[in-house]
């Protein structure tokens, strides 16, 4: 009897200082669909210094945030973090 392998997804959100992938990471979130059975992310806060570093580690870019111009007088309004990039990697579990 053979064990079937299953594929699970890991998702990494990186918020950058600017709109380019080589900007510095200022915030992050990691969601692990493998429940800890897959590879972990690098230790540290943040786990990668830039989005490019995550690509070099095997993450695939799924989405980047649209660039939206600020209106006059909105330059100092607090809101959600812009420059959000969403990465994924698929992990095969089992043999």
VOFI-328160 format. One record per atom (N, C-alpha, C): residue number from 1; chain; atom name; x, y, z. Coordinates in pm, 1 decimal. Layout:
{k: NUM c: A a: CA X: X Y: Y Z: Z}
...
end
This chain:
{k: 1 c: A a: N X: 84.5 Y: -117.7 Z: 0.0}
{k: 1 c: A a: CA X: 0.0 Y: 0.0 Z: 0.0}
{k: 1 c: A a: C X: 89.6 Y: 124.7 Z: 0.0}
{k: 2 c: A a: N X: 70.3 Y: 211.8 Z: -94.1}
{k: 2 c: A a: CA X: 154.5 Y: 330.9 Z: -103.3}
{k: 2 c: A a: C X: 86.3 Y: 450.4 Z: -38.2}
{k: 3 c: A a: N X: 166.4 Y: 536.0 Z: 19.6}
{k: 3 c: A a: CA X: 114.4 Y: 657.9 Z: 80.4}
{k: 3 c: A a: C X: 99.9 Y: 763.9 Z: -28.1}
{k: 4 c: A a: N X: -14.4 Y: 824.5 Z: -34.8}
{k: 4 c: A a: CA X: -36.1 Y: 931.6 Z: -132.5}
{k: 4 c: A a: C X: 20.2 Y: 1061.1 Z: -77.6}
{k: 5 c: A a: N X: 82.6 Y: 1136.4 Z: -165.2}
{k: 5 c: A a: CA X: 131.9 Y: 1267.2 Z: -122.4}
{k: 5 c: A a: C X: 23.9 Y: 1370.7 Z: -149.5}
{k: 6 c: A a: N X: 23.0 Y: 1471.7 Z: -68.3}
{k: 6 c: A a: CA X: -71.7 Y: 1581.9 Z: -84.6}
{k: 6 c: A a: C X: 6.5 Y: 1711.2 Z: -94.3}
{k: 7 c: A a: N X: -53.0 Y: 1806.3 Z: -162.2}
{k: 7 c: A a: CA X: 11.7 Y: 1936.3 Z: -177.1}
{k: 7 c: A a: C X: -60.8 Y: 2038.1 Z: -90.7}
{k: 8 c: A a: N X: 16.0 Y: 2117.0 Z: -18.0}
{k: 8 c: A a: CA X: -38.4 Y: 2222.1 Z: 67.5}
{k: 8 c: A a: C X: 28.3 Y: 2354.2 Z: 31.8}
{k: 9 c: A a: N X: -37.4 Y: 2461.3 Z: 66.5}
{k: 9 c: A a: CA X: 9.6 Y: 2595.0 Z: 31.3}
{k: 9 c: A a: C X: 57.9 Y: 2669.8 Z: 154.4}
{k: 10 c: A a: N X: 167.5 Y: 2742.8 Z: 137.1}
{k: 10 c: A a: CA X: 213.7 Y: 2839.2 Z: 235.3}
{k: 10 c: A a: C X: 203.2 Y: 2976.8 Z: 170.1}
{k: 11 c: A a: N X: 155.2 Y: 3074.8 Z: 244.6}
{k: 11 c: A a: CA X: 134.5 Y: 3209.4 Z: 191.7}
{k: 11 c: A a: C X: 212.6 Y: 3308.2 Z: 277.3}
{k: 12 c: A a: N X: 282.5 Y: 3398.5 Z: 210.7}
{k: 12 c: A a: CA X: 363.5 Y: 3499.3 Z: 278.1}
{k: 12 c: A a: C X: 323.7 Y: 3637.2 Z: 226.7}
{k: 13 c: A a: N X: 281.2 Y: 3723.3 Z: 317.2}
{k: 13 c: A a: CA X: 251.0 Y: 3862.6 Z: 285.1}
{k: 13 c: A a: C X: 370.9 Y: 3946.9 Z: 326.6}
{k: 14 c: A a: N X: 419.8 Y: 4029.2 Z: 235.9}
{k: 14 c: A a: CA X: 526.1 Y: 4123.0 Z: 268.7}
{k: 14 c: A a: C X: 479.2 Y: 4263.4 Z: 234.4}
{k: 15 c: A a: N X: 492.2 Y: 4355.4 Z: 328.1}
{k: 15 c: A a: CA X: 463.0 Y: 4496.4 Z: 304.1}
{k: 15 c: A a: C X: 596.5 Y: 4568.4 Z: 292.5}
{k: 16 c: A a: N X: 614.4 Y: 4636.1 Z: 180.4}
{k: 16 c: A a: CA X: 741.5 Y: 4699.1 Z: 150.2}
{k: 16 c: A a: C X: 739.0 Y: 4848.2 Z: 179.9}
{k: 17 c: A a: N X: 857.2 Y: 4902.5 Z: 191.4}
{k: 17 c: A a: CA X: 873.6 Y: 5046.1 Z: 212.1}
{k: 17 c: A a: C X: 834.4 Y: 5123.8 Z: 86.2}
{k: 18 c: A a: N X: 846.0 Y: 5061.5 Z: -28.7}
{k: 18 c: A a: CA X: 810.9 Y: 5124.2 Z: -155.3}
{k: 18 c: A a: C X: 744.2 Y: 5023.5 Z: -246.9}
{k: 19 c: A a: N X: 721.1 Y: 5062.1 Z: -370.4}
{k: 19 c: A a: CA X: 646.5 Y: 4977.5 Z: -463.6}
{k: 19 c: A a: C X: 732.5 Y: 4875.5 Z: -537.9}
{k: 20 c: A a: N X: 862.7 Y: 4877.9 Z: -519.5}
{k: 20 c: A a: CA X: 952.1 Y: 4784.6 Z: -589.2}
{k: 20 c: A a: C X: 982.6 Y: 4663.0 Z: -502.3}
{k: 21 c: A a: N X: 1003.5 Y: 4549.6 Z: -567.1}
{k: 21 c: A a: CA X: 1034.5 Y: 4426.9 Z: -494.4}
{k: 21 c: A a: C X: 1167.3 Y: 4431.0 Z: -420.9}
{k: 22 c: A a: N X: 1254.1 Y: 4523.2 Z: -458.6}
{k: 22 c: A a: CA X: 1380.9 Y: 4533.5 Z: -386.2}
{k: 22 c: A a: C X: 1376.3 Y: 4637.5 Z: -274.3}
{k: 23 c: A a: N X: 1256.5 Y: 4688.2 Z: -243.9}
{k: 23 c: A a: CA X: 1238.5 Y: 4777.6 Z: -128.7}
{k: 23 c: A a: C X: 1249.0 Y: 4696.7 Z: 0.3}
{k: 24 c: A a: N X: 1278.2 Y: 4763.5 Z: 108.7}
{k: 24 c: A a: CA X: 1288.7 Y: 4696.3 Z: 238.6}
{k: 24 c: A a: C X: 1151.6 Y: 4656.5 Z: 291.6}
{k: 25 c: A a: N X: 1146.2 Y: 4540.4 Z: 353.6}
{k: 25 c: A a: CA X: 1022.9 Y: 4489.5 Z: 413.9}
{k: 25 c: A a: C X: 999.0 Y: 4562.5 Z: 545.7}
{k: 26 c: A a: N X: 876.1 Y: 4612.4 Z: 565.3}
{k: 26 c: A a: CA X: 841.8 Y: 4681.4 Z: 689.9}
{k: 26 c: A a: C X: 736.6 Y: 4606.2 Z: 771.3}
{k: 27 c: A a: N X: 674.5 Y: 4504.9 Z: 711.6}
{k: 27 c: A a: CA X: 575.0 Y: 4424.1 Z: 782.6}
{k: 27 c: A a: C X: 556.4 Y: 4292.5 Z: 709.5}
{k: 28 c: A a: N X: 510.3 Y: 4190.5 Z: 782.2}
{k: 28 c: A a: CA X: 492.6 Y: 4060.6 Z: 718.0}
{k: 28 c: A a: C X: 392.8 Y: 3975.3 Z: 795.0}
{k: 29 c: A a: N X: 337.2 Y: 3876.2 Z: 724.8}
{k: 29 c: A a: CA X: 249.8 Y: 3775.2 Z: 785.3}
{k: 29 c: A a: C X: 272.4 Y: 3644.7 Z: 710.6}
{k: 30 c: A a: N X: 270.2 Y: 3533.0 Z: 782.6}
{k: 30 c: A a: CA X: 293.4 Y: 3400.8 Z: 724.9}
{k: 30 c: A a: C X: 177.2 Y: 3311.0 Z: 763.0}
{k: 31 c: A a: N X: 121.7 Y: 3241.5 Z: 664.2}
{k: 31 c: A a: CA X: 12.0 Y: 3147.8 Z: 687.6}
{k: 31 c: A a: C X: 54.2 Y: 3011.9 Z: 632.9}
{k: 32 c: A a: N X: 54.1 Y: 2911.8 Z: 719.7}
{k: 32 c: A a: CA X: 110.3 Y: 2780.8 Z: 687.2}
{k: 32 c: A a: C X: 1.1 Y: 2675.6 Z: 673.8}
{k: 33 c: A a: N X: -31.4 Y: 2640.7 Z: 550.3}
{k: 33 c: A a: CA X: -130.7 Y: 2536.8 Z: 524.3}
{k: 33 c: A a: C X: -79.9 Y: 2396.7 Z: 548.8}
{k: 34 c: A a: N X: 48.3 Y: 2383.7 Z: 586.4}
{k: 34 c: A a: CA X: 103.5 Y: 2250.9 Z: 615.2}
{k: 34 c: A a: C X: 95.7 Y: 2217.2 Z: 764.0}
{k: 35 c: A a: N X: 46.5 Y: 2310.0 Z: 843.9}
{k: 35 c: A a: CA X: 38.3 Y: 2291.3 Z: 990.0}
{k: 35 c: A a: C X: 174.4 Y: 2257.9 Z: 1050.1}
{k: 36 c: A a: N X: 280.7 Y: 2319.2 Z: 996.6}
{k: 36 c: A a: CA X: 414.4 Y: 2299.8 Z: 1050.9}
{k: 36 c: A a: C X: 490.7 Y: 2183.7 Z: 990.8}
{k: 37 c: A a: N X: 429.3 Y: 2107.5 Z: 900.1}
{k: 37 c: A a: CA X: 497.2 Y: 1992.7 Z: 839.9}
{k: 37 c: A a: C X: 587.0 Y: 2032.8 Z: 723.2}
{k: 38 c: A a: N X: 567.3 Y: 2151.4 Z: 668.8}
{k: 38 c: A a: CA X: 647.4 Y: 2198.4 Z: 556.1}
{k: 38 c: A a: C X: 766.9 Y: 2278.0 Z: 603.3}
{k: 39 c: A a: N X: 843.5 Y: 2332.5 Z: 508.1}
{k: 39 c: A a: CA X: 959.7 Y: 2413.5 Z: 545.6}
{k: 39 c: A a: C X: 916.9 Y: 2539.8 Z: 619.0}
{k: 40 c: A a: N X: 1001.0 Y: 2583.0 Z: 709.4}
{k: 40 c: A a: CA X: 970.1 Y: 2705.3 Z: 784.3}
{k: 40 c: A a: C X: 1026.4 Y: 2825.5 Z: 709.5}
{k: 41 c: A a: N X: 993.0 Y: 2942.8 Z: 757.2}
{k: 41 c: A a: CA X: 1050.7 Y: 3063.8 Z: 699.6}
{k: 41 c: A a: C X: 1175.6 Y: 3099.7 Z: 781.1}
{k: 42 c: A a: N X: 1267.1 Y: 3175.6 Z: 723.3}
{k: 42 c: A a: CA X: 1388.5 Y: 3212.4 Z: 797.4}
{k: 42 c: A a: C X: 1355.5 Y: 3284.6 Z: 927.6}
{k: 43 c: A a: N X: 1432.2 Y: 3256.9 Z: 1029.6}
{k: 43 c: A a: CA X: 1413.2 Y: 3323.2 Z: 1157.9}
{k: 43 c: A a: C X: 1446.4 Y: 3471.0 Z: 1144.1}
{k: 44 c: A a: N X: 1378.4 Y: 3551.1 Z: 1218.5}
{k: 44 c: A a: CA X: 1404.9 Y: 3694.2 Z: 1215.9}
{k: 44 c: A a: C X: 1278.2 Y: 3772.5 Z: 1189.9}
{k: 45 c: A a: N X: 1287.6 Y: 3897.1 Z: 1212.6}
{k: 45 c: A a: CA X: 1172.2 Y: 3984.3 Z: 1193.2}
{k: 45 c: A a: C X: 1216.5 Y: 4103.3 Z: 1111.4}
{k: 46 c: A a: N X: 1189.8 Y: 4111.4 Z: 986.1}
{k: 46 c: A a: CA X: 1112.5 Y: 4020.9 Z: 900.2}
{k: 46 c: A a: C X: 1196.5 Y: 3901.9 Z: 852.1}
{k: 47 c: A a: N X: 1129.9 Y: 3800.5 Z: 796.8}
{k: 47 c: A a: CA X: 1204.8 Y: 3682.4 Z: 753.9}
{k: 47 c: A a: C X: 1292.5 Y: 3707.4 Z: 631.4}
{k: 48 c: A a: N X: 1260.5 Y: 3807.0 Z: 550.6}
{k: 48 c: A a: CA X: 1340.1 Y: 3843.5 Z: 433.9}
{k: 48 c: A a: C X: 1358.0 Y: 3995.1 Z: 433.7}
{k: 49 c: A a: N X: 1473.6 Y: 4044.8 Z: 393.1}
{k: 49 c: A a: CA X: 1494.6 Y: 4189.6 Z: 390.8}
{k: 49 c: A a: C X: 1420.4 Y: 4259.0 Z: 276.3}
{k: 50 c: A a: N X: 1397.8 Y: 4186.1 Z: 166.0}
{k: 50 c: A a: CA X: 1329.3 Y: 4241.5 Z: 48.6}
{k: 50 c: A a: C X: 1242.7 Y: 4133.3 Z: -14.4}
{k: 51 c: A a: N X: 1156.1 Y: 4173.7 Z: -106.0}
{k: 51 c: A a: CA X: 1077.6 Y: 4077.1 Z: -181.3}
{k: 51 c: A a: C X: 1163.9 Y: 3992.3 Z: -272.8}
{k: 52 c: A a: N X: 1267.0 Y: 4052.2 Z: -328.3}
{k: 52 c: A a: CA X: 1358.5 Y: 3978.0 Z: -415.3}
{k: 52 c: A a: C X: 1422.7 Y: 3862.2 Z: -338.4}
{k: 53 c: A a: N X: 1458.1 Y: 3884.4 Z: -213.0}
{k: 53 c: A a: CA X: 1518.0 Y: 3778.1 Z: -131.0}
{k: 53 c: A a: C X: 1422.3 Y: 3660.6 Z: -115.0}
{k: 54 c: A a: N X: 1292.6 Y: 3687.4 Z: -103.6}
{k: 54 c: A a: CA X: 1196.3 Y: 3577.2 Z: -92.9}
{k: 54 c: A a: C X: 1184.9 Y: 3500.7 Z: -225.0}
{k: 55 c: A a: N X: 1194.6 Y: 3572.2 Z: -338.0}
{k: 55 c: A a: CA X: 1194.3 Y: 3504.2 Z: -468.1}
{k: 55 c: A a: C X: 1315.2 Y: 3412.4 Z: -480.9}
{k: 56 c: A a: N X: 1430.1 Y: 3459.8 Z: -435.0}
{k: 56 c: A a: CA X: 1551.6 Y: 3379.1 Z: -442.0}
{k: 56 c: A a: C X: 1543.5 Y: 3255.3 Z: -353.1}
{k: 57 c: A a: N X: 1455.7 Y: 3259.0 Z: -251.9}
{k: 57 c: A a: CA X: 1437.4 Y: 3144.5 Z: -163.0}
{k: 57 c: A a: C X: 1327.1 Y: 3050.5 Z: -212.3}
{k: 58 c: A a: N X: 1271.5 Y: 3077.8 Z: -330.8}
{k: 58 c: A a: CA X: 1174.4 Y: 2985.1 Z: -389.0}
{k: 58 c: A a: C X: 1028.7 Y: 3026.8 Z: -380.4}
{k: 59 c: A a: N X: 998.2 Y: 3140.5 Z: -321.9}
{k: 59 c: A a: CA X: 860.7 Y: 3189.1 Z: -316.8}
{k: 59 c: A a: C X: 820.0 Y: 3242.5 Z: -453.5}
{k: 60 c: A a: N X: 692.9 Y: 3229.2 Z: -486.6}
{k: 60 c: A a: CA X: 639.7 Y: 3279.4 Z: -613.5}
{k: 60 c: A a: C X: 545.4 Y: 3395.5 Z: -585.5}
{k: 61 c: A a: N X: 562.0 Y: 3503.3 Z: -659.4}
{k: 61 c: A a: CA X: 478.6 Y: 3622.0 Z: -642.5}
{k: 61 c: A a: C X: 340.7 Y: 3595.8 Z: -701.0}
{k: 62 c: A a: N X: 236.8 Y: 3614.3 Z: -620.4}
{k: 62 c: A a: CA X: 99.0 Y: 3599.4 Z: -666.0}
{k: 62 c: A a: C X: 35.5 Y: 3733.1 Z: -698.9}
{k: 63 c: A a: N X: 64.0 Y: 3832.3 Z: -618.0}
{k: 63 c: A a: CA X: -5.8 Y: 3959.2 Z: -632.7}
{k: 63 c: A a: C X: 75.7 Y: 4072.8 Z: -573.8}
{k: 64 c: A a: N X: 67.9 Y: 4186.4 Z: -638.9}
{k: 64 c: A a: CA X: 125.2 Y: 4308.8 Z: -582.8}
{k: 64 c: A a: C X: 14.5 Y: 4413.0 Z: -577.9}
{k: 65 c: A a: N X: 28.3 Y: 4505.5 Z: -487.1}
{k: 65 c: A a: CA X: -77.6 Y: 4604.0 Z: -468.7}
{k: 65 c: A a: C X: -75.5 Y: 4707.0 Z: -581.3}
{k: 66 c: A a: N X: -192.2 Y: 4757.0 Z: -617.5}
{k: 66 c: A a: CA X: -196.1 Y: 4861.7 Z: -719.8}
{k: 66 c: A a: C X: -141.4 Y: 4992.6 Z: -662.4}
{k: 67 c: A a: N X: -80.4 Y: 5069.7 Z: -747.0}
{k: 67 c: A a: CA X: -31.7 Y: 5200.4 Z: -704.6}
{k: 67 c: A a: C X: -146.5 Y: 5300.0 Z: -716.6}
{k: 68 c: A a: N X: -179.8 Y: 5363.3 Z: -606.2}
{k: 68 c: A a: CA X: -288.5 Y: 5461.4 Z: -606.7}
{k: 68 c: A a: C X: -233.5 Y: 5594.8 Z: -558.3}
{k: 69 c: A a: N X: -256.5 Y: 5698.7 Z: -635.4}
{k: 69 c: A a: CA X: -205.1 Y: 5829.1 Z: -594.5}
{k: 69 c: A a: C X: -284.2 Y: 5883.9 Z: -475.0}
{k: 70 c: A a: N X: -214.5 Y: 5951.0 Z: -385.8}
{k: 70 c: A a: CA X: -279.0 Y: 6015.9 Z: -272.6}
{k: 70 c: A a: C X: -342.6 Y: 6145.9 Z: -318.9}
{k: 71 c: A a: N X: -458.7 Y: 6174.7 Z: -263.1}
{k: 71 c: A a: CA X: -523.8 Y: 6301.2 Z: -294.3}
{k: 71 c: A a: C X: -458.8 Y: 6415.6 Z: -219.0}
{k: 72 c: A a: N X: -484.2 Y: 6534.1 Z: -264.6}
{k: 72 c: A a: CA X: -431.2 Y: 6653.3 Z: -198.1}
{k: 72 c: A a: C X: -482.3 Y: 6656.0 Z: -54.2}
{k: 73 c: A a: N X: -391.1 Y: 6673.8 Z: 40.0}
{k: 73 c: A a: CA X: -426.9 Y: 6676.3 Z: 181.1}
{k: 73 c: A a: C X: -427.9 Y: 6539.7 Z: 246.5}
{k: 74 c: A a: N X: -403.8 Y: 6432.3 Z: 170.6}
{k: 74 c: A a: CA X: -406.9 Y: 6295.9 Z: 224.1}
{k: 74 c: A a: C X: -267.7 Y: 6239.9 Z: 255.7}
{k: 75 c: A a: N X: -165.2 Y: 6321.4 Z: 240.0}
{k: 75 c: A a: CA X: -28.4 Y: 6272.7 Z: 253.0}
{k: 75 c: A a: C X: 5.0 Y: 6215.6 Z: 390.0}
{k: 76 c: A a: N X: -62.4 Y: 6260.7 Z: 493.4}
{k: 76 c: A a: CA X: -29.1 Y: 6217.6 Z: 629.9}
{k: 76 c: A a: C X: -143.5 Y: 6142.3 Z: 697.5}
{k: 77 c: A a: N X: -239.3 Y: 6094.1 Z: 620.3}
{k: 77 c: A a: CA X: -351.4 Y: 6017.5 Z: 675.4}
{k: 77 c: A a: C X: -306.0 Y: 5873.3 Z: 696.6}
{k: 78 c: A a: N X: -332.7 Y: 5820.1 Z: 816.3}
{k: 78 c: A a: CA X: -299.9 Y: 5680.6 Z: 844.9}
{k: 78 c: A a: C X: -405.9 Y: 5590.8 Z: 784.7}
{k: 79 c: A a: N X: -362.9 Y: 5478.7 Z: 730.3}
{k: 79 c: A a: CA X: -453.0 Y: 5384.4 Z: 666.9}
{k: 79 c: A a: C X: -386.0 Y: 5247.8 Z: 669.1}
{k: 80 c: A a: N X: -430.0 Y: 5157.7 Z: 584.0}
{k: 80 c: A a: CA X: -366.1 Y: 5027.4 Z: 572.4}
{k: 80 c: A a: C X: -227.1 Y: 5044.9 Z: 511.3}
{k: 81 c: A a: N X: -145.5 Y: 4944.0 Z: 528.1}
{k: 81 c: A a: CA X: -12.2 Y: 4949.3 Z: 468.5}
{k: 81 c: A a: C X: -24.2 Y: 4925.4 Z: 318.1}
{k: 82 c: A a: N X: 27.9 Y: 5018.1 Z: 241.0}
{k: 82 c: A a: CA X: 28.4 Y: 4995.3 Z: 97.2}
{k: 82 c: A a: C X: 152.7 Y: 4916.5 Z: 59.5}
{k: 83 c: A a: N X: 171.9 Y: 4892.1 Z: -65.8}
{k: 83 c: A a: CA X: 286.0 Y: 4815.5 Z: -117.7}
{k: 83 c: A a: C X: 286.4 Y: 4673.6 Z: -61.5}
{k: 84 c: A a: N X: 168.8 Y: 4609.2 Z: -67.7}
{k: 84 c: A a: CA X: 154.1 Y: 4472.1 Z: -20.7}
{k: 84 c: A a: C X: 184.0 Y: 4374.8 Z: -134.4}
{k: 85 c: A a: N X: 266.8 Y: 4276.0 Z: -106.8}
{k: 85 c: A a: CA X: 299.7 Y: 4171.6 Z: -202.4}
{k: 85 c: A a: C X: 264.5 Y: 4037.0 Z: -140.4}
{k: 86 c: A a: N X: 200.5 Y: 3951.5 Z: -217.3}
{k: 86 c: A a: CA X: 158.5 Y: 3820.3 Z: -168.5}
{k: 86 c: A a: C X: 237.6 Y: 3713.6 Z: -243.9}
{k: 87 c: A a: N X: 302.2 Y: 3626.2 Z: -168.2}
{k: 87 c: A a: CA X: 383.0 Y: 3518.4 Z: -223.9}
{k: 87 c: A a: C X: 325.4 Y: 3384.8 Z: -179.3}
{k: 88 c: A a: N X: 353.5 Y: 3280.9 Z: -256.2}
{k: 88 c: A a: CA X: 313.9 Y: 3145.8 Z: -216.0}
{k: 88 c: A a: C X: 423.5 Y: 3048.2 Z: -251.6}
{k: 89 c: A a: N X: 419.8 Y: 2936.9 Z: -180.6}
{k: 89 c: A a: CA X: 496.2 Y: 2821.0 Z: -224.1}
{k: 89 c: A a: C X: 410.4 Y: 2699.1 Z: -195.6}
{k: 90 c: A a: N X: 419.2 Y: 2603.6 Z: -283.1}
{k: 90 c: A a: CA X: 345.5 Y: 2478.2 Z: -269.0}
{k: 90 c: A a: C X: 440.4 Y: 2374.4 Z: -210.4}
{k: 91 c: A a: N X: 391.2 Y: 2300.9 Z: -112.4}
{k: 91 c: A a: CA X: 472.4 Y: 2203.4 Z: -41.9}
{k: 91 c: A a: C X: 407.3 Y: 2066.7 Z: -57.9}
{k: 92 c: A a: N X: 485.6 Y: 1969.9 Z: -104.1}
{k: 92 c: A a: CA X: 435.9 Y: 1832.2 Z: -117.2}
{k: 92 c: A a: C X: 465.4 Y: 1758.2 Z: 11.6}
{k: 93 c: A a: N X: 362.1 Y: 1703.5 Z: 73.8}
{k: 93 c: A a: CA X: 375.4 Y: 1629.4 Z: 198.3}
{k: 93 c: A a: C X: 351.4 Y: 1480.6 Z: 170.3}
{k: 94 c: A a: N X: 417.1 Y: 1395.8 Z: 242.7}
{k: 94 c: A a: CA X: 402.7 Y: 1251.5 Z: 222.4}
{k: 94 c: A a: C X: 505.2 Y: 1201.6 Z: 124.6}
{k: 95 c: A a: N X: 495.4 Y: 1074.0 Z: 92.0}
{k: 95 c: A a: CA X: 591.4 Y: 1015.4 Z: -2.4}
{k: 95 c: A a: C X: 525.6 Y: 967.2 Z: -127.6}
end
